[in-house]
């Protein structure tokens, strides 16, 4: 697959995902033929028709969430767009399957290597156990990420000795390397982004399934 189209949210999140995808896709001799941003659902039909005219092999949904993902793919199916859809972490939301039904079958997405059913570290096991006791269900990645984030921030504030010293806290966060959280080993890069292992998942028979 060498031709990609991007449909993204019109904000920094969508821009960030789109730019990263374009650069990475180039490494595999792929080209992005169209990069469309939307503000409202009313634009989906028009944007998808423009994308269809480029006959992409892949359509990357950058920054899209939940029901938005389902609605985009439903409209794409009605327009008879033949392409593989690829999403991000926010794809793993039960509302995608509830709304999208069979239309979202086969959708691929990237996801942090975290599964509440198969965690191995003592820290992660305790987190999952306590979360279940409190909320009556197993945690998804958003809860696990927020848990790790709070501890990393708390450590940075502790090292700085002052919660108002934002420059120090920023530097401490950037200096974080090999922090063992419930979502795995995490390090910050020079841009302040967290590096952690990811896997590829797909919607199969109404379930979110790991394929790598």
MIDO-669571 format. One record per residue: x, y, z of N, C-alpha, C, O in turn; residue in one letter; residue number from 1. Coordinates in steps of 0.02 Angstrom, whole numbers, plus 32768, in hexadecimal, padded with zeros to 4 digits. Each point is the difference from the previous one (the first is absolute). Last residue first. Layout:
<rs>
  n.u  n.v  n.w ca.u ca.v ca.w  c.u  c.v  c.w  o.u  o.v  o.w r   k
    X    Y    Z    X    Y    Z    X    Y    Z    X    Y    Z A NUM
...
</rs>
This chain:
<rs>
  n.u  n.v  n.w ca.u ca.v ca.w  c.u  c.v  c.w  o.u  o.v  o.w r   k
 7FEA 7E7D 8336 8049 7FFC 8003 8015 7FF7 8049 803B 7FFC 800F X 212
 7EE2 8012 7FB8 8017 7FDA 7FC5 804C 8001 7FFB 801C 7FE1 7FD2 X 211
 7F05 8041 80EA 8046 800F 7FF0 8015 7FD4 7FC5 7FF4 7FC4 8000 X 210
 7F0B 8093 8035 802E 7FC7 8002 8047 8016 7FED 800A 8025 7FD0 X 209
 7EE8 8023 8079 8040 8020 7FF4 8037 7FCC 800A 800B 7FE8 8038 X 208
 7EED 7FE9 7F73 802F 8001 8038 803F 8026 7FEC 8012 8004 7FC5 X 207
 7F2F 7FBA 7FAA 7FE5 802A 8036 802C 8003 803D 7FE9 8013 8036 X 206
 805A 7F77 7F03 7FC3 7FE1 801C 7FE7 8026 803D 7FEC 7FE2 8032 X 205
 80EB 8083 7F95 7FEF 7FC0 7FE1 7FC4 7FE2 8024 8001 7FF6 803C X 204
 80AC 80F2 7FAF 7FBD 7FEB 8013 7FEE 7FC2 7FD9 7FFC 8001 7FC2 X 203
 8103 8046 8088 7FCF 8003 7FCB 7FBB 7FED 801C 7FFC 7FD9 8030 X 202
 811B 807C 8015 7FC4 7FDB 800E 7FCE 8009 7FC7 8009 802C 7FD6 X 201
 8111 7FF1 8074 7FCB 800D 7FCF 7FC5 7FD3 8011 8007 7FC4 800B X 200
 80BD 80AD 809F 7FEF 7FC6 7FD8 7FCB 8015 7FCD 7FE6 8038 8003 X 199
 80EC 8044 80A0 7FBC 7FFD 7FE6 7FF6 7FBF 7FDA 8030 7FE0 7FEA X 198
 8083 809F 80DD 7FF0 7FCD 7FCF 7FB7 8003 7FEB 7FD4 800D 8028 X 197
 80AB 80D2 8027 7FED 7FC1 801E 7FEC 7FCF 7FC9 7FF0 8015 7FC8 X 196
 806A 80FC 8073 800E 7FC6 7FD6 7FEB 7FC1 8025 8019 7FF3 8038 X 195
 7F9D 811F 7FD3 8011 7FC3 8024 8009 7FC7 7FCE 7FD7 7FF5 7FD4 X 194
 8056 811F 800D 7FD2 7FCA 7FF3 8017 7FC0 8024 803C 7FF4 8006 X 193
 8036 80E6 7FED 7FD0 7FFA 8036 7FCC 7FCA 7FF5 7FD0 7FFB 8025 X 192
 80F4 8042 7F52 7FC5 802A 7FF2 7FCD 7FFD 8039 7FCC 8021 7FFC X 191
 8100 7F5D 8000 8013 8047 8002 7FC6 802F 7FF2 8004 803C 800D X 190
 7FBD 7ED6 805B 8032 8013 7FCE 800C 804C 8004 7FE5 8022 802B X 189
 7FCC 7F1F 8099 7FEE 803B 7FD9 8036 800E 7FCE 803C 7FF8 800E X 188
 7F6F 7F14 8065 8033 8034 7FFF 7FE6 803B 7FD7 7FD8 7FF7 7FD2 X 187
 7FD3 7F0A 80AE 7FF3 803E 7FDC 8039 8032 8006 801D 8009 8036 X 186
 7F7C 7EE3 7FF0 803A 802C 8007 7FF7 803D 7FD4 7FF1 7FFA 7FC4 X 185
 7F2C 7F8B 808C 8042 7FEC 7FE6 8036 8033 800D 7FF7 8031 8023 X 184
 7F22 7FDD 8026 7FFB 7FF6 7FB7 8044 7FEF 7FE2 8008 8002 7FC3 X 183
 7FDC 802E 8124 7FD3 7FC8 7FF5 7FF7 7FF2 7FB5 7FEA 7FCA 7FED X 182
 80FE 80A2 8058 7FBC 800D 8013 7FD3 7FC4 7FF5 8019 7FCB 7FEE X 181
 80F6 8089 8020 7FD8 7FC4 7FFD 7FB9 800E 801A 7FF6 8002 803D X 180
 80D6 8097 7F49 7FD1 7FFD 8038 7FD4 7FC2 7FF8 7FE1 7FF7 7FCB X 179
 80E3 8068 7FAB 7FF6 7FBC 8019 7FD6 7FFD 803F 800E 7FD9 802E X 178
 8038 8117 7FA6 8016 7FC9 7FD6 7FF2 7FBE 8024 800E 7FF8 803B X 177
 7FCD 812B 7FCF 7FE7 7FBE 8016 8013 7FCA 7FCE 7FEF 8004 7FC5 X 176
 8035 80EE 8028 8039 7FD7 8016 7FEA 7FBA 8016 802A 7FD6 800F X 175
 7F3A 80D4 7FAF 8028 7FEF 7FC5 803A 7FD1 8013 8016 7FD9 7FD7 X 174
 7F65 807D 80D8 7FD9 7FD2 7FD6 8029 7FE9 7FC4 8002 7FC4 7FF0 X 173
 805C 80DF 809A 7FFE 7FC0 8022 7FD9 7FCC 7FD7 8014 7FC6 7FFC X 172
 7FF1 8119 7FB9 8041 7FE1 7FF7 8003 7FBB 8021 801F 7FD2 7FE5 X 171
 7F1D 80AE 8039 8007 7FEC 7FBA 8042 7FDB 7FF5 8002 7FCC 7FE0 X 170
 7FDA 8093 80F1 7FD6 7FC4 7FF7 8005 7FE7 7FB8 8005 7FC4 7FF4 X 169
 8068 8105 8042 8021 7FC7 801F 7FD9 7FC0 7FF5 801D 7FCC 7FF0 X 168
 7F82 80FB 7FC7 803C 7FF2 7FD8 8024 7FC3 801B 8016 7FD4 7FDA X 167
 7F30 8083 809E 7FED 7FDA 7FC4 803C 7FEF 7FD3 8000 7FCC 7FDF X 166
 7FCB 8073 8122 803B 8007 7FD6 7FF7 7FD6 7FC1 801A 7FC9 7FFA X 165
 7F4B 803A 80BE 7FF8 803B 7FD5 803B 800B 7FD1 7FFD 802B 7FD4 X 164
 7FF1 7F29 80DA 7FD0 7FF1 7FCB 7FF7 803A 7FCF 7FE3 7FF7 7FCB X 163
 80F2 7FB9 80D0 7FD2 8039 7FF9 7FD3 7FF3 7FC5 8017 7FFD 7FC7 X 162
 809F 7F72 8077 7FF2 801E 8041 7FCF 8039 7FFD 7FF4 8020 8033 X 161
 8078 7F3C 7F28 8009 8049 7FFB 7FF3 8023 8042 801A 8036 800C X 160
 7FC9 7EDF 7FE1 8047 800F 7FF2 800D 804B 7FFC 8035 8018 8013 X 159
 7EEB 7F9C 8008 8028 7FF0 803C 8049 8012 7FF6 8020 801C 802D X 158
 7F50 7FF6 7F1B 7FF3 8036 8030 8029 7FF5 8040 801C 802F 801C X 157
 7FEC 7F28 7F42 8021 803C 7FE7 7FF7 803A 8030 8030 8025 800E X 156
 7F5E 7F13 801F 8048 7FF8 800B 8026 803D 7FE9 8030 8016 8021 X 155
 7EEA 7FE2 7FB4 800B 8007 8049 804B 7FFA 8010 801A 8025 802A X 154
 7FA0 7FB2 7EF8 7FFC 8048 8010 800F 800B 804A 8024 802F 8012 X 153
 7FD0 7EF3 7FA7 803A 8020 7FE1 8001 804B 8011 8035 801B 8010 X 152
 7F10 7F67 8035 803B 7FEF 8027 8040 8020 7FE4 802B 8016 8026 X 151
 7F08 8007 7F65 7FFD 8021 8042 803E 7FF1 802A 8019 802D 8022 X 150
 7FCE 7F66 7F0C 800E 8048 7FF8 8001 8023 8043 802B 802A 800D X 149
 7F93 7EF1 7FE6 8048 8009 7FF9 8012 804A 7FFE 8031 8015 801F X 148
 7EEC 7FBA 7FE4 801E 7FE9 803F 804C 800B 7FFE 801D 801B 802E X 147
 7F67 800B 7F0E 7FF7 8037 8031 801F 7FEE 8043 801C 802B 8022 X 146
 7FE4 7F2F 7F36 802C 8037 7FEE 7FFB 8039 8033 8033 801C 8015 X 145
 7F39 7F30 8003 8044 7FEB 8010 8032 8038 7FF0 802F 800C 8027 X 144
 7EEF 8013 7F9E 8007 8000 8049 8048 7FEF 8014 801C 801E 802D X 143
 7FAF 7FD6 7EEF 7FFB 8045 8016 800B 8005 804C 8024 802C 8017 X 142
 7FD1 7EFD 7F79 8041 8022 7FFD 7FFD 8048 801A 8031 8018 801C X 141
 7F1C 7F41 8049 8019 8007 7FBC 803F 802B 8002 8016 8015 8036 X 140
 7F7B 7F4B 8099 8014 8040 7FE2 8014 7FFB 7FB7 801E 7FCE 7FEB X 139
 7F25 7F95 8098 8048 8004 7FF5 8012 8042 7FDF 7FD9 801A 7FD8 X 138
 7F51 7FCE 80CF 8015 7FEC 7FBD 804B 8007 7FF9 801F 8023 8027 X 137
 7F62 8022 809D 7FDA 7FC7 7FEA 800F 7FE9 7FB9 7FDA 7FD9 7FE4 X 136
 8082 80DE 80B7 7FD2 8010 7FC9 7FD8 7FC6 7FE5 7FD3 8009 7FD7 X 135
 80CD 7FEA 80E8 7FE1 8042 8005 7FC9 800C 7FCC 7FCC 801D 800F X 134
 80B6 7F19 7FF7 7FDC 8005 803F 7FDA 8043 8005 7FC9 8002 801B X 133
 80C6 7FDA 7F2C 7FC4 7FD6 7FFC 7FD6 8005 803F 7FC3 8002 7FFC X 132
 810C 806B 8001 7FD2 8022 7FD2 7FBF 7FD9 7FFC 7FC9 801C 8003 X 131
 80E9 7F86 8076 7FE1 8038 8024 7FCE 8025 7FD5 7FCC 8017 8019 X 130
 80AF 7F38 7F83 7FD7 7FE6 8037 7FDB 8038 8023 7FC4 7FFC 800C X 129
 80DA 803D 7F4D 7FC4 7FE1 7FE3 7FD1 7FE8 8036 7FC3 800A 7FFB X 128
 810D 804A 804B 7FD8 8035 7FE2 7FBE 7FE4 7FE5 7FCB 801A 800E X 127
 80D7 7F50 8042 7FDF 8023 8037 7FD3 8037 7FE7 7FCA 800C 801B X 126
 80B8 7F81 7F47 7FCE 7FD3 801C 7FD9 8022 8038 7FC3 7FFB 8005 X 125
 80F6 8075 7F9D 7FC7 7FFF 7FD3 7FC8 7FD4 801A 7FC5 8012 7FFB X 124
 8106 7FF5 807F 7FE1 8042 8000 7FC1 8001 7FD4 7FCC 801A 8015 X 123
 80BC 7F25 7FED 7FDA 8006 803E 7FDB 8043 8003 7FC7 8003 8016 X 122
 806D 7F8F 7EF8 8024 801E 8038 7FD4 8007 803D 7FC3 8005 7FFA X 121
 7FE8 7FA4 7F34 802D 7FD2 8023 8023 801F 803C 8010 7FDC 8030 X 120
 7EFC 8030 7F27 8039 8024 801C 802A 7FD1 8029 7FE7 7FCE 801B X 119
 7F45 800C 7F5B 803F 7FDB 7FFC 803C 8027 801A 8039 7FF3 7FEA X 118
 7EDD 805A 8008 7FF7 7FB8 800B 8042 7FDA 8002 8002 7FC6 8015 X 117
 7FE8 8127 7FBA 7FF1 7FF3 8046 7FFA 7FB6 8011 8008 7FEC 8039 X 116
 808D 808C 7F0A 7FC3 7FD9 8002 7FF4 7FEC 8048 8026 7FDB 801E X 115
 8087 80C5 7F36 7FE3 7FF8 8042 7FBE 7FDA 7FFA 7FD4 8013 7FDA X 114
 80DF 8062 7F84 8004 7FB9 8012 7FE9 7FF6 8049 8028 7FF0 802C X 113
 7F7F 80D6 7F27 8037 7FF0 802F 7FFC 7FB7 8016 7FCA 7FE3 8004 X 112
 7FD9 8061 7F0C 7FE9 8000 8046 803C 7FF1 802E 8028 7FD5 7FF0 X 111
 7F71 805F 7EFA 803A 7FF8 802D 7FE8 8008 8048 7FD1 8026 800E X 110
 7F97 7F7D 7F1B 8014 803B 8027 803D 7FEF 802C 800B 7FC6 8012 X 109
 7F33 7FE0 7F16 803F 7FF9 8024 800D 803F 802A 7FE8 8036 7FEF X 108
 7F31 7F4B 7FA1 8024 803E 800F 803E 7FF2 802A 7FFB 7FE1 8035 X 107
 7F59 7F7D 7F84 803F 8004 7FDB 8028 803F 800D 8038 8006 7FE8 X 106
 7EC2 8002 8040 8027 7FC2 8000 803F 8009 7FD6 7FFD 801B 7FC9 X 105
 7F4B 8084 8058 8042 800D 801B 802B 7FC1 8005 8038 8003 8018 X 104
 7EE3 7FFD 7F97 8025 802E 7FD6 8047 800C 8019 802D 800F 7FD9 X 103
 7F25 7F6D 8098 8029 7FDC 7FCF 802C 802F 7FD6 8032 7FEA 7FE4 X 102
 7F7A 808F 80ED 7FEC 7FBD 7FEE 8030 7FDF 7FCF 803D 8003 8008 X 101
 7FAD 80E8 8063 8019 7FEC 7FBE 7FEB 7FBB 7FEA 7FF8 7FF4 7FC4 X 100
 7FCE 8069 8117 7FE4 802A 7FCA 8013 7FE5 7FBB 7FD5 7FFC 7FD4 X  99
 807D 7F92 80EB 7FB8 8007 800A 7FDF 8027 7FC8 7FCA 7FEE 7FE9 X  98
 8123 7FFD 801E 7FDF 7FC3 7FEA 7FB5 8005 8007 7FDB 7FE7 7FD5 X  97
 80A3 80CD 8077 8012 7FF8 7FBA 7FDC 7FC3 7FE3 7FE4 8003 7FC9 X  96
 8011 802F 811F 7FCE 8023 7FD8 800F 7FFB 7FB5 7FD2 8005 7FD7 X  95
 80C1 7FA4 80D4 7FC8 7FD3 7FEE 7FCB 8023 7FD6 7FDA 7FDF 7FDC X  94
 812B 8055 8020 7FC8 801C 8026 7FC3 7FD8 7FEB 7FF1 7FFD 7FC4 X  93
 8109 801E 7FE4 7FE9 7FCC 802F 7FCE 801F 8031 8010 8010 8039 X  92
 805C 8078 7F25 7FD3 7FD1 7FDE 7FE3 7FCE 8031 7FC8 7FE9 7FF7 X  91
 80E1 80BE 803D 7FBB 8010 8010 7FCD 7FD4 7FDB 7FC4 8004 800D X  90
 812F 7FEF 7FCD 7FEA 7FE3 8040 7FB5 800B 800E 7FE0 7FD4 801C X  89
 8051 8049 7EE7 8030 8005 8037 7FE0 7FE3 803F 7FCC 7FDF 7FFE X  88
 8008 7FE6 7EEC 7FF4 8031 8034 8036 8000 8035 8036 7FE3 7FF7 X  87
 7F80 7FCB 7EF8 8030 7FFA 8036 7FF4 8038 8033 7FFA 803A 7FED X  86
 7F8F 7F38 7F2C 7FFF 8036 8031 8030 7FF1 8039 8005 7FC8 8019 X  85
 7FEB 7FEF 7ED7 800A 7FE8 8045 8001 803C 802F 8027 802F 7FF5 X  84
 7F4E 7FC6 7F1C 8042 8010 801D 8002 7FE1 8046 7FCD 7FF3 801F X  83
 7F7A 8047 7F19 8025 7FC3 800D 8047 8012 8017 802C 800D 7FD8 X  82
 7ED1 8069 8017 8048 800D 8002 8023 7FC0 8015 7FF3 7FE4 8035 X  81
 7F17 805C 7FA6 8024 7FC9 7FE0 804B 8010 7FF9 801F 7FF4 7FCC X  80
 7F29 8087 80A4 801F 801D 7FC4 802A 7FCE 7FD9 801F 8010 7FCE X  79
 7F7B 7FB2 80FE 7FC9 8015 7FD4 801A 801D 7FBF 7FE1 7FF9 7FCB X  78
 80BC 7FD2 80DC 7FE3 7FC3 7FE3 7FC6 8010 7FD0 7FFA 7FE0 7FCB X  77
 8068 80D0 80AE 802F 7FE7 7FCE 7FE5 7FC1 7FDF 8009 7FF7 7FC3 X  76
 7F81 8061 80F3 7FF6 802A 7FC4 802E 7FE8 7FC8 7FEC 7FFE 7FC6 X  75
 802E 7F98 8109 7FBD 7FF1 7FE5 7FF4 8027 7FBF 7FE7 7FE5 7FCF X  74
 80DC 804B 80AB 8005 7FC0 7FDB 7FBD 7FEB 7FE3 7FFD 7FE4 7FC9 X  73
 800B 80DF 80BD 8029 800A 7FC5 8002 7FC0 7FD6 7FF8 8003 7FC3 X  72
 7F9D 7FF6 810F 7FD8 8024 7FCE 8027 800A 7FBF 7FE4 7FFB 7FCA X  71
 808A 7FA0 80F1 7FCB 7FD5 7FE5 7FD9 8023 7FC9 7FF2 7FE1 7FCC X  70
 80B1 809B 80A7 801F 7FCC 7FD8 7FCB 7FD5 7FDF 8003 7FF2 7FC4 X  69
 7FB3 80AB 80D7 8016 8021 7FC3 8020 7FCE 7FD0 7FF2 8001 7FC4 X  68
 7FCD 7FC0 8119 7FC9 7FFF 7FCF 8013 8022 7FBF 7FE4 7FF0 7FCB X  67
 80EB 7FEF 80C7 7FC1 7FE0 800B 7FCD 8001 7FC7 800D 7FE5 7FCA X  66
 80C7 80B7 8009 7FED 7FD9 803B 7FBC 7FDE 7FF6 7FD8 8013 7FD6 X  65
 8113 8068 7F9F 7FB8 7FF3 8003 7FF0 7FD2 803B 8029 7FD7 8014 X  64
 80B4 8077 7F97 7FE2 8025 8037 7FB6 7FF5 8008 7FE0 801F 802B X  63
 8079 7F94 7EF5 802F 801F 802E 7FDD 802B 8035 7FE4 8034 7FF1 X  62
 7FFD 7EFB 7F56 7FD4 802C 8026 8029 801D 803A 800B 7FE0 8033 X  61
 8031 7FB1 7ED0 8015 8008 8045 7FD3 8033 8022 7FFB 8039 7FEA X  60
 7FFE 7F1A 7F38 7FE6 803F 801A 8010 8003 804A 7FE7 7FD8 8027 X  59
 8079 7F9A 7EED 7FF8 8007 8049 7FDF 8043 800E 800F 8032 7FDF X  58
 8017 7F91 7F44 8001 7FBC 801B 7FEE 8001 804A 7FE2 7FD2 801A X  57
 7FC6 80EC 7F2D 8035 7FEC 802E 7FFC 7FB6 8013 7FCA 7FE2 7FFE X  56
 7FC9 80CC 7F52 8008 7FB6 8001 8037 7FE9 802F 802E 7FDD 7FEA X  55
 7F70 8105 7FDC 8048 7FF3 7FFF 800F 7FB5 8003 803A 7FEC 7FFB X  54
 7EE7 8072 8013 801A 8012 7FBE 804B 7FF1 7FF9 801A 7FFD 7FC9 X  53
 7F72 7FE7 8108 7FF1 7FCB 7FD0 801E 800E 7FBC 8017 7FD3 7FDD X  52
 7FF3 80D4 80CB 8030 7FCA 800C 7FF6 7FC8 7FCE 8031 7FE4 7FE6 X  51
 7F37 80CB 8017 8041 8018 7FE8 8035 7FCA 8009 802A 7FF6 7FD4 X  50
 7F04 7FDE 8084 7FFC 8000 7FB7 8042 8018 7FE2 8016 7FE5 7FCD X  49
 7FD2 8025 811C 800A 7FBC 7FE9 7FFA 7FF9 7FB4 8022 7FD7 7FE2 X  48
 7FB3 80FA 8086 8046 7FEF 8008 800E 7FB9 7FE5 8033 7FF5 7FE0 X  47
 7EED 8058 8024 8029 8026 7FCF 8049 7FEB 8003 8020 7FF6 7FCD X  46
 7F4D 7FAC 80D3 7FEF 7FE9 7FBD 802C 8022 7FCB 801B 7FDF 7FD4 X  45
 7FFA 8064 8113 801A 7FBD 7FF1 7FF3 7FEB 7FB8 802D 7FE6 7FDF X  44
 7F8F 80E9 809F 8033 8003 7FCB 8017 7FBB 7FEA 8023 7FFA 7FCD X  43
 7F41 8035 80E7 7FE0 8011 7FC0 8032 7FFF 7FC7 7FEC 7FFD 7FC5 X  42
 8051 7FE9 8122 7FEB 7FC3 7FDF 7FE2 800D 7FBC 8001 7FD5 7FD4 X  41
 80B5 80DB 808A 7FBF 7FE6 8014 7FEF 7FC1 7FD9 801E 7FF2 7FCC X  40
 80B7 8077 801B 7FEA 8021 803E 7FBF 7FE3 801A 7FF7 7FFB 803D X  39
 80EA 7FA8 7F21 7FB9 800F 8006 7FF2 8023 8043 8025 7FF7 8030 X  38
 80B1 7FCF 7F0B 7FEB 800D 8045 7FB6 8010 8001 7FE5 801E 7FD1 X  37
 80D6 7F58 7F7F 7FC4 8029 800B 7FF0 8007 804A 8002 7FCF 8025 X  36
 80B9 7FDF 7F16 8001 800A 8049 7FC9 8031 8011 800A 803D 7FFA X  35
 8062 7F19 7F2E 7FD1 8033 8016 7FFE 8001 804C 8002 7FCB 8020 X  34
 8097 7FA9 7F67 7FE4 8025 7FC6 7FD0 8037 8014 7FF3 802E 7FD9 X  33
 80ED 7F48 8089 7FBF 8017 8018 7FE3 802E 7FCB 801A 8036 7FF3 X  32
 809F 7EF4 7FFE 7FF2 8047 7FF5 7FBA 800F 801B 7FD2 7FD7 7FFC X  31
 8108 7F66 8027 7FBA 8011 7FFA 7FF7 804A 7FF4 8029 8029 8015 X  30
 80A2 7F47 8018 7FF1 8015 7FBB 7FB6 800E 7FF5 7FE7 7FFB 7FC8 X  29
 8082 7FD8 810C 7FED 7FC3 7FDE 7FE9 800E 7FB9 7FDA 7FDA 7FE2 X  28
 8064 80D4 80AF 8038 7FD1 8009 7FF3 7FBE 7FDD 802E 7FDA 7FF1 X  27
 7F2C 80D4 801C 8033 800D 7FCD 8039 7FCD 8004 801E 7FEF 7FCD X  26
 7F38 8016 80D9 7FEA 7FDE 7FC3 8033 8009 7FC7 8008 7FD4 7FD7 X  25
 8016 80A0 80F7 800F 7FB8 8007 7FEE 7FDA 7FC0 8024 7FD2 7FEC X  24
 7FAC 8116 801F 8048 7FF5 8003 8011 7FB6 8003 802E 7FE9 7FDF X  23
 7EED 8056 8029 801D 8010 7FBF 804B 7FF1 7FFF 801A 7FE2 7FD0 X  22
 7F72 8008 80FE 7FEF 7FCB 7FD0 8022 800C 7FBD 801D 7FD2 7FE2 X  21
 7FF5 80D4 80C4 8028 7FC5 8011 7FF4 7FC7 7FCF 802F 7FDE 7FEB X  20
 7F4E 80E5 7FFF 8046 800D 7FEE 802D 7FC4 800F 802D 7FF0 7FD8 X  19
 7EEF 8004 8069 8007 8001 7FB7 8049 8009 7FEC 8019 7FDD 7FD4 X  18
 7FAD 8030 8113 7FF9 7FBC 7FE6 800E 7FFE 7FB4 8024 7FD5 7FE8 X  17
 7FD6 80FF 807B 8039 7FD9 8018 8000 7FB9 7FE6 8032 7FE7 7FE8 X  16
 7F16 80A9 7FEA 803D 8015 7FDC 803B 7FD4 8013 8026 7FE9 7FD6 X  15
 7F10 7FFB 80A1 7FFB 7FE7 7FBC 803E 8010 7FD7 8018 7FD5 7FDA X  14
 7FDE 8087 80FB 8004 7FB7 8006 7FFE 7FE1 7FBA 8029 7FD6 7FF0 X  13
 7FB8 8113 8027 8046 7FEC 8007 8008 7FB5 8004 8031 7FE4 7FE9 X  12
 7EF7 806C 7F96 8020 801A 803C 8048 7FE5 8005 8016 7FDD 7FD3 X  11
 7F15 7FE4 7F9F 801F 803F 7FF1 801B 8021 803F 7FE6 8033 8017 X  10
 7FFD 7EBF 7FA1 7FDF 8035 8026 8027 8041 7FF4 803D 7FFF 7FF9 X   9
 7FD0 7F46 7F47 8016 8011 8044 7FD4 8035 8020 7FDD 8026 7FDF X   8
 805F 7F1E 7F4C 7FC7 8028 8016 800C 800E 804A 8003 7FD2 8028 X   7
 8099 7FD3 7EF7 7FF8 8010 8047 7FC1 8029 800A 7FF4 8031 7FDB X   6
 8085 7F10 7F6B 7FD9 803D 8009 7FF9 800B 804B 7FFF 7FD0 8027 X   5
 80B5 7F9A 7F2C 7FD9 800C 803C 7FDA 8041 7FFB 8015 8030 7FE0 X   4
 8080 7F04 7F8C 7FDC 8040 7FFC 7FD3 8008 803E 7FD5 7FD6 800E X   3
 80B3 7F65 7FC7 802D 8038 7FF7 7FDE 8044 7FFF 8022 8033 8004 X   2
 7FD7 7EAF 803A 7FD6 803B 8000 802C 803E 8000 8027 800B 802E X   1
</rs>
